[in-house]
Amino acid sequence: MIRTTALALALSALSMTAVAHAEPKRPSFPFTTDVAYDASKVAPYKGRHAAAYAYIDANKDRDVANVQRWVRQRSISAQNDGVVQMAEMLRDDLKALGFKEAELVPTKRHPGVWGYYDAGAKTTIAVYMMYDVQPIEPTGWKVDAFAGTIVEDHPLGRVLMARGATNQKGPQRIFLNALQAIIATEKKLPVNIMLLAEGEEELGSPHYPDLIAKYADRLKQAKGGVVFPMMSQAPSGGVQMTLGVKGNIYFELEAQGGPQGGPKDAEVHSSFKAIVDAPGWRLAQALASLTSPDGNMIVVPGYYDSIRQPNQEEQELINGVVPGWTAREPELRKSLGVDKWIDGLSGRAAITEYLFDTTLNIDGIWGGYSGEGTKTILPHKFTAKLDSRLVPNQTPDESERLIRAHLDAKGFTDIKLTRLSGYPPAQSSVKAALVQATIGTYRKYGITPDVMPRLAGSAPYYVFTDILKLPIVSAGIGYGTGAHAPNEFIVIDPKPGSKLAGITDAEKFYVDLVHAVAAAR
């Protein structure tokens, strides 16, 4: 998103010539064990629910149409495009399934959706859902992004291509299809369900904690844990099962002319640079002060201090997935268009840094003129967006405080820092009954998942693990890709011989998972 090439070049040059910092020191993560977690020792789930499976097979066309209905409803949260209508669709679908409670829950922006299904069961689970999607790219789509198009000739088989197909409307409606099959054939679910969906996940979930607070006393009774429906298979058919997420803080830094110098209200002719300060250079210097010249070490004092070392369970989980990670590294780098990792890392060292180290990243810089030809101006304002992925025990509040203190200490008190979103990391234990039941369900389908302590990405799981003290898993079989990009899709019918699950097996997986959690102790 860097629209001002000159500023980008200036930033690079400044990084190489900035005033020397005290020698930065990135955290290290020494391992104390070579023991590897072995998910194959978890017994496969043995339950059979033939009537529900048969119902799914008989109603495949209807179930596909349900997913199409969801992806055809626009719900772009950033543009307030169809959001309320999608919330109403979810609410009405919950009512149709027999949820005793189903209602829209107002927030300061987009509504949440609460649902409660009372099965009179001993076990209660919570379900996290998001019903919003990302904006549409102006080019690159092969189909209308909101037409819910079935593409028959995709290399992976028959696919549904649409915005929201995999992130996350597709797997979520597939989960509800599975619940419908259980209710139709068994008269009720084997668990009680509390479902709380948000319409602002793509905005950083700013009001999801408010929704949680409203239902916290009830949600704490969901002792079975929290399920987040997600298609988890890789193209090879394998599954990386993650038990948590990194946290995140997303913020803007802005330099604008004012009492300290520079034009305050509008651009001026660049000839005045001889006697007028430039906010663009000011922002470049502030950004360069945050890291080492290569951008790979954060030199904000204290930024690494709270990071905790991998515990015994996390080390065993990492040891268990190193062989698979190492085998996939070349393919992963190729898919990213990256020749090498930082410092030539590989194997356990690479995945440990990826999952346990914090980051500070520039997402975009803008200001001034970036069109064709020349326009000699001295702009009055430049802005950068940054994000930092947070690991245990970092918090957004402390990260913001440290960055602000660093800028002030360096003399950048005029640089405005605006926090846009943020939440802490979260993680569940592999020993949790919910996690063991999920691994067992994968094993029933011939999949032994690589169980990882967390994603390197972020989601508001902390509201469950930290506030409600409940474990959470993202789970599901099937394959989809293209989240946030053109031509997002999920596989409806894989090609013969594929190890990928189609929509019917994805639904049967959720039938089994719900029963497995009900039986877990």
C-alpha positions in Angstrom: 0.0 0.0 0.0 3.1 2.3 -0.2 1.9 5.0 -2.5 4.8 7.3 -2.1 7.9 5.7 -3.6 10.2 8.6 -2.6 9.2 8.1 1.1 9.8 4.4 0.9 13.3 5.0 -0.5 14.0 7.6 2.1 12.9 5.3 4.9 15.3 2.6 3.6 18.1 5.1 3.5 17.4 6.4 6.9 17.4 2.9 8.4 20.9 2.4 7.1 22.2 5.7 8.5 20.1 6.2 11.7 21.7 7.2 14.9 23.2 4.0 16.4 21.0 2.2 18.9 22.1 0.3 21.9 22.8 -3.2 20.6 19.3 -4.8 20.2 18.8 -8.4 21.3 16.0 -10.5 19.9 14.6 -13.1 22.2 15.9 -16.7 22.0 13.8 -19.8 22.6 16.0 -22.6 23.9 14.3 -26.0 24.1 14.7 -28.3 27.1 13.1 -31.4 25.7 13.1 -33.4 22.4 9.9 -35.3 23.4 7.4 -34.9 20.6 3.6 -34.9 21.0 2.1 -37.8 19.0 -1.6 -37.2 18.0 -1.8 -40.7 16.6 -2.0 -42.0 20.2 -5.5 -40.4 20.5 -8.1 -43.1 19.8 -10.4 -42.4 16.8 -14.0 -41.5 17.6 -16.0 -44.7 17.2 -19.5 -43.4 17.1 -21.8 -44.1 14.1 -24.7 -41.9 13.3 -26.1 -43.6 10.2 -29.4 -41.8 10.0 -27.8 -38.3 10.1 -25.2 -39.4 7.5 -28.0 -40.6 5.2 -30.0 -37.4 5.7 -26.9 -35.4 4.7 -26.5 -37.5 1.5 -30.2 -37.1 0.6 -30.2 -33.3 1.2 -26.9 -32.3 -0.5 -28.4 -30.0 -3.0 -30.4 -28.2 -0.3 -27.3 -27.9 1.8 -25.2 -26.4 -1.0 -28.1 -24.0 -1.7 -28.0 -22.9 2.0 -24.3 -22.0 1.7 -25.0 -20.2 -1.6 -27.8 -18.2 0.1 -25.3 -17.1 2.8 -22.5 -16.0 0.4 -25.0 -14.2 -1.9 -25.9 -11.9 1.0 -23.4 -9.1 1.1 -22.0 -8.3 4.5 -19.0 -6.1 4.1 -18.4 -4.7 7.5 -15.9 -2.0 6.5 -18.5 -0.5 4.1 -21.7 -1.3 6.1 -22.9 -3.1 3.1 -25.6 -5.7 3.8 -24.4 -6.3 7.4 -27.8 -6.0 9.2 -29.5 -8.2 6.5 -26.8 -10.9 7.0 -27.3 -10.7 10.8 -31.0 -11.1 10.3 -30.5 -14.1 8.0 -28.3 -15.8 10.6 -30.9 -15.1 13.3 -33.8 -16.5 11.2 -31.8 -19.6 10.3 -31.2 -20.3 14.0 -34.9 -19.9 14.7 -35.7 -22.3 11.9 -33.3 -24.9 13.4 -35.2 -24.7 16.7 -33.0 -22.4 18.8 -35.1 -21.4 21.8 -33.4 -18.0 21.7 -32.3 -16.2 18.6 -31.9 -12.4 18.5 -29.8 -9.5 17.2 -27.7 -7.8 19.8 -27.0 -4.1 19.2 -23.4 -2.7 19.6 -22.0 0.7 18.9 -21.6 -0.4 15.2 -22.7 -3.7 13.8 -25.0 -6.0 15.7 -24.1 -9.4 17.1 -26.3 -12.5 16.9 -27.1 -14.6 20.0 -28.6 -18.0 19.9 -29.4 -20.7 22.5 -30.4 -24.2 21.7 -31.7 -26.0 24.8 -31.4 -29.8 24.3 -31.8 -30.6 28.0 -28.3 -32.1 27.7 -25.6 -32.5 30.3 -23.0 -30.8 28.1 -23.1 -27.2 26.8 -20.8 -25.9 24.1 -20.4 -22.4 22.8 -19.9 -21.6 19.1 -18.0 -18.6 17.8 -19.1 -17.2 14.4 -18.4 -14.2 12.3 -20.8 -13.1 9.6 -18.9 -10.2 8.0 -16.6 -10.4 5.0 -13.8 -8.3 3.4 -14.4 -5.7 0.7 -14.2 -6.9 -3.0 -11.1 -6.2 -5.0 -11.8 -4.1 -8.2 -10.1 -6.7 -10.5 -9.2 -10.4 -10.5 -12.5 -12.1 -10.0 -13.5 -14.8 -12.5 -17.1 -14.6 -11.3 -19.4 -12.2 -9.6 -18.1 -12.3 -6.0 -21.7 -12.4 -4.6 -23.3 -14.6 -7.1 -22.5 -17.9 -5.2 -21.3 -19.5 -8.5 -20.6 -23.2 -8.8 -17.4 -23.7 -10.9 -17.4 -27.1 -12.5 -13.9 -27.2 -14.0 -11.7 -26.1 -11.2 -8.4 -28.1 -10.9 -9.5 -29.4 -7.5 -13.0 -30.5 -8.6 -16.4 -28.8 -8.3 -16.1 -25.6 -6.2 -18.2 -22.8 -4.9 -16.5 -19.5 -5.6 -17.6 -16.4 -3.8 -16.6 -13.9 -1.1 -17.1 -15.5 2.2 -17.0 -19.0 0.8 -14.1 -20.1 3.1 -13.8 -17.1 5.4 -16.1 -17.9 7.2 -19.6 -18.3 5.9 -19.1 -21.6 4.1 -17.8 -23.7 7.0 -20.3 -22.0 9.4 -23.3 -22.8 7.3 -22.0 -26.3 6.8 -21.9 -26.6 10.6 -25.5 -25.5 10.8 -26.4 -28.0 8.0 -24.9 -30.7 10.2 -26.9 -29.6 13.2 -30.0 -29.7 11.0 -29.3 -33.3 10.1 -28.9 -34.3 13.8 -32.1 -32.6 14.8 -34.1 -34.1 11.8 -33.0 -37.7 12.6 -32.5 -37.7 16.4 -35.1 -35.1 17.3 -32.6 -33.0 19.3 -28.9 -32.3 19.6 -26.7 -34.2 22.0 -25.4 -30.9 23.5 -26.9 -27.5 24.4 -25.5 -24.7 22.2 -24.8 -21.1 22.9 -23.9 -19.3 19.7 -22.6 -15.7 19.7 -21.7 -14.3 16.3 -20.1 -10.9 15.5 -20.3 -8.7 12.4 -16.9 -6.9 13.0 -14.2 -9.6 12.8 -12.8 -8.0 9.7 -12.6 -4.7 11.6 -10.6 -6.2 14.5 -13.6 -7.3 16.7 -13.8 -4.0 18.5 -17.2 -4.7 20.1 -17.0 -8.5 20.5 -15.9 -8.1 24.2 -19.1 -6.1 24.8 -21.1 -9.0 23.4 -19.3 -11.5 25.6 -19.8 -9.3 28.6 -23.6 -9.3 28.0 -23.8 -13.1 28.1 -20.7 -13.9 30.2 -22.5 -15.5 33.1 -24.4 -17.9 30.8 -21.4 -18.6 28.5 -19.3 -19.6 31.5 -21.6 -22.6 31.8 -20.5 -23.9 28.4 -18.1 -26.3 30.1 -17.7 -28.3 26.9 -15.7 -25.5 25.4 -15.9 -23.4 22.3 -16.0 -24.5 18.6 -15.1 -22.3 15.7 -16.1 -24.0 12.4 -13.3 -23.8 9.9 -12.2 -25.8 6.8 -8.8 -27.0 8.0 -7.4 -29.3 5.4 -4.4 -28.4 3.3 -4.4 -29.2 -0.5 -2.6 -32.5 0.4 -5.4 -33.5 2.7 -3.6 -33.1 5.9 -4.6 -30.8 8.8 -2.7 -28.4 11.0 -4.7 -28.1 14.1 -4.0 -24.9 16.1 -4.8 -24.4 19.8 -4.5 -20.7 19.9 -3.6 -17.4 18.2 -1.2 -14.5 18.6 -2.6 -11.3 19.8 -2.4 -8.1 17.8 -2.2 -4.3 18.0 -3.0 -2.3 14.9 -2.2 1.4 14.9 -1.4 4.5 12.9 1.5 6.9 13.2 0.9 10.4 11.7 3.3 13.3 11.1 1.7 16.7 10.4 3.0 20.2 10.4 2.4 22.3 13.4 4.2 24.3 16.1 7.3 22.1 15.7 7.5 23.0 12.0 6.1 22.1 8.6 2.9 23.2 6.8 -0.1 22.8 9.0 -3.2 22.8 6.8 -2.2 22.0 3.2 0.7 21.2 0.9 3.1 24.0 -0.2 5.5 24.3 -3.1 8.6 22.2 -2.7 10.8 25.2 -3.1 10.0 26.1 0.4 11.8 23.0 1.7 14.8 25.3 2.0 13.2 26.9 5.0 10.2 24.6 6.0 10.3 21.3 7.8 8.9 18.2 6.0 6.4 15.9 7.8 7.4 13.1 5.4 10.9 13.0 6.6 9.7 13.3 10.1 7.6 10.2 9.9 10.4 8.3 8.1 12.8 9.1 10.9 10.2 8.1 13.6 9.6 4.8 11.8 13.3 4.1 11.4 13.8 4.6 15.1 11.6 1.6 16.0 13.8 -1.2 14.6 17.3 -2.2 13.7 18.4 -1.2 10.1 17.2 -4.4 8.6 13.8 -4.1 10.3 14.1 -7.4 12.1 14.8 -6.3 15.7 12.5 -4.1 17.6 14.6 -1.6 19.5 11.8 -0.1 21.6 13.1 -0.5 25.1 11.3 -3.3 27.0 9.3 -4.5 24.0 10.6 -8.1 24.4 10.8 -8.2 28.2 7.4 -9.8 28.9 7.7 -12.6 26.3 7.6 -15.9 28.1 9.5 -19.0 27.0 7.8 -22.0 25.4 6.6 -24.3 28.2 6.9 -28.1 28.3 3.6 -28.8 26.4 4.4 -26.2 23.7 7.9 -27.6 23.2 6.4 -31.1 22.7 3.8 -29.8 20.3 6.5 -28.0 18.2 8.7 -31.1 18.3 5.8 -33.1 17.0 5.2 -30.9 13.9 8.8 -30.1 13.0 9.0 -32.9 10.4 5.9 -31.8 8.6 6.9 -28.1 8.8 10.4 -28.8 7.5 9.0 -30.8 4.5 6.6 -28.0 3.6 9.0 -25.1 4.0 10.2 -25.0 0.4 6.6 -25.1 -0.9 5.5 -22.4 1.6 8.3 -20.1 0.6 7.5 -20.6 -3.0 3.8 -19.8 -2.5 4.8 -16.6 -0.7 7.3 -15.6 -3.3 10.1 -15.5 -0.6 13.6 -16.9 -1.3 14.6 -17.3 2.3 13.6 -16.8 5.9 15.3 -14.2 8.1 18.9 -15.1 8.9 18.4 -18.3 6.8 16.3 -20.0 9.6 14.9 -23.4 8.9 13.3 -26.4 10.7 12.5 -26.1 14.4 14.3 -22.7 14.7 12.1 -21.2 11.9 8.7 -22.5 13.2 9.6 -21.5 16.8 10.4 -17.9 15.7 7.3 -17.9 13.6 5.0 -18.9 16.5 6.8 -17.5 19.6 8.4 -14.2 18.5 6.6 -10.8 18.3 6.7 -8.6 15.2 6.5 -5.0 14.2 5.4 -4.5 10.6 4.6 -1.5 8.4 1.4 -2.2 6.5 1.3 0.9 4.4 2.5 4.5 4.1 0.8 7.4 2.3 0.8 11.1 1.8 1.6 13.6 -0.9 1.6 12.9 -4.6 2.1 9.5 -6.1 0.5 9.9 -9.6 2.2 9.9 -13.0 4.6 12.7 -13.9 5.8 15.3 -11.5 4.2 17.5 -8.9 6.7 19.4 -6.8 5.0 19.8 -3.4 5.9 19.6 0.3 3.0 17.7 1.8 1.6 18.7 5.2 0.8 15.2 6.4 2.1 11.6 6.1 0.6 8.5 7.7 1.7 4.9 8.3 -0.3 1.9 9.4 1.6 -0.7 11.5 0.7 -3.9 13.3 2.5 -6.0 15.9 1.6 -9.6 16.5 1.7 -10.3 20.2 2.8 -13.5 22.0 2.4 -14.6 25.6 2.6 -12.5 27.9 2.4 -9.3 25.8 -0.7 -7.1 25.9 -1.9 -4.4 23.5 -1.9 -1.8 26.3 1.7 -2.3 27.3 2.8 -2.5 23.7 1.2 0.8 22.9 2.7 2.4 26.1 6.2 1.2 25.2 6.0 2.5 21.6 4.6 5.9 22.8 7.3 6.2 25.4 10.0 5.4 22.9 8.8 8.0 20.4 8.6 10.6 23.1 12.1 9.7 24.4 13.5 10.1 20.9 11.9 13.5 20.5 9.0 12.5 18.4 6.3 13.9 20.7 4.6 15.4 17.7 4.0 12.1 16.1 0.4 11.1 16.6 -0.3 7.5 17.6 -3.8 6.2 17.0 -4.7 2.7 18.1 -7.2 1.1 15.7 -7.6 -2.4 17.3 -5.9 -4.8 19.6 -6.3 -7.9 21.7 -4.0 -10.3 23.6 -2.9 -13.8 22.5 -4.9 -16.8 23.6 -4.3 -20.6 23.8 -5.9 -23.8 24.9 -4.2 -26.9 26.3 -3.9 -30.1 24.2 -5.1 -32.0 27.3 -8.5 -30.3 27.3 -11.4 -32.8 26.7 -12.6 -30.6 23.8 -9.2 -30.8 22.1 -8.9 -34.5 22.6 -12.4 -35.1 21.2 -11.5 -33.0 18.1 -8.3 -35.0 17.5 -10.3 -38.2 17.8 -12.8 -37.0 15.3 -10.1 -36.2 12.8 -8.6 -39.6 13.4 -11.9 -41.2 12.5 -11.6 -39.6 9.1 -8.1 -41.0 8.6 -6.4 -37.7 9.5 -3.7 -37.4 12.2 -3.4 -33.6 12.6 -0.2 -31.7 13.2 -1.2 -30.0 16.5 0.4 -26.6 16.9 0.2 -24.4 20.0 -1.1 -21.4 18.0 -1.5 -19.7 14.7 0.9 -16.9 13.8 -2.2 -14.9 12.9 -4.7 -13.3 15.3 -8.4 -13.7 16.3 -10.3 -12.6 19.5 -10.0 -16.0 21.2 -8.9 -14.4 24.4 -12.6 -13.6 25.3 -13.1 -17.3 25.7 -9.7 -18.5 27.1 -9.0 -15.5 29.4 -12.4 -14.0 30.3 -14.6 -17.1 30.3 -11.8 -19.6 31.0 -13.0 -22.0 28.3 -10.9 -23.9 25.7 -11.5 -23.2 22.1 -10.7 -25.1 18.9 -11.1 -24.2 15.2 -12.1 -27.5 13.5 -13.5 -29.0 10.3 -12.5 -30.9 7.2 -12.7 -29.8 3.7 -10.7 -27.3 1.8 -11.1 -23.6 0.9 -8.7 -20.8 0.1 -8.6 -17.2 -1.2 -9.7 -15.5 2.0 -9.5 -11.7 1.5 -8.5 -12.3 -2.2 -10.2 -12.7 -5.6 -11.7 -16.1 -6.4 -12.2 -17.3 -2.9 -13.7 -20.8 -3.0 -14.5 -24.0 -1.1 -14.5 -27.5 -2.6 -18.0 -29.0 -2.9 -17.0 -32.2 -4.7 -13.3 -33.1 -4.9 -11.9 -34.8 -7.9 -11.8 -38.7 -7.7 -8.8 -39.9 -5.8 -8.4 -36.6 -3.8 -7.8 -36.7 -0.1 -9.9 -33.6 0.3 -13.4 -33.8 1.9 -16.4 -32.5 0.0 -19.4 -30.8 1.6 -21.1 -34.0 2.7 -18.1 -35.4 4.5 -17.5 -32.0 6.1 -21.0 -32.1 7.5 -20.6 -35.6 8.7 -17.4 -34.6 10.5 -19.4 -32.0 12.5 -22.1 -34.5 13.3 -19.4 -36.7 14.8 -17.6 -33.8 16.5 -20.8 -32.7 18.3 -21.4 -36.2 19.6 -17.8 -36.7 20.5 -17.8 -33.6 22.6 -21.0 -34.7 24.3 -19.3 -38.0 25.2 -16.0 -36.4 26.3 -15.2 -36.2 30.0 
